[in-house]
């Protein structure tokens, strides 16, 4: 997902309707991520977010035996364009 100046919602697309998002395990510096519902994560930049971000938000799910879901987050916002 491309991080802009406002919050972005990311939705879980999984054929198994029983799989749900549980909690955010990690997020890049300057990026706030919150599990908004069982199938939605809201990601937003914090005021001190760096100009360039190329990382991932990791979210725990209820999928048994599966690793955390990684949501790739990118941002390129030079200081002159803010």
N, C-alpha and C positions, 0 to 999 in steps of 0.2 A: 504494500500500500504506500501511496505517496502522502507524506505528511505536509499539510499546508499550515495556515495560520489558525484554523478552526478545528474542532473535534471531527473525527471521522469514525463512522460505525463500520465494524467488520462483522460479518455474519458467518456462522458455522454452517457449512454445507456438507452433510454426511447422510448417506442413505439409511443409516441406523438411527431412527428417531429417538432411541433411548440414550444416545450419547449426548452429554451436556458439558458445557464449560463450567469449571469449578472455581479456579482462582488464578490470578496472574502470579507467575513465579518470578519473572524478571522482565525488565524493560530497559532500553538504553537510557543513558544519562540525559536528562532534559525532556524525557518523554513520559507522559502519564498514561497508564493503561488501567482500565477498570472493567470487570465483567459486569455488564449492564443487565443481562438476563441469561438464561440457560443456554442461549444460542447466539449471543451478541457481546462483542467487546467494543468499548469506546476508547479511542486513542487520541490524545491531544498533546500539543507541544506545551511545555512549561515556559514561563517567562525567561528562564536562563538556558533554554535549549540551544545547542550548538548550531552553527550555520549549516554544517554537513552532518548527516546521520546516514549510516548504512549498517543496519544491525537488525535484530529481531526481538519481538515481544514473545515470551514463552508463557503459554497458558496450560494449566493442568486440565484434563478432561476426565470423564468417567469411563472412557474406553479402557477395558481391562487389558493389561499387558502391552499397552501402546505408550510410546514416549510422549512427552509434552508437545502440544501443537505450537509450531513456530510461525509467527506472522512477520514476514519481512517488512521492515520499515525503512524508507529512504526519504531524505530531505536534502535539498540544495537551495539555500536561501542566503545568498551573500548579504552582508550588512547593508550595502547600498540599496538593496531592493526591499528591505523590511519596512 
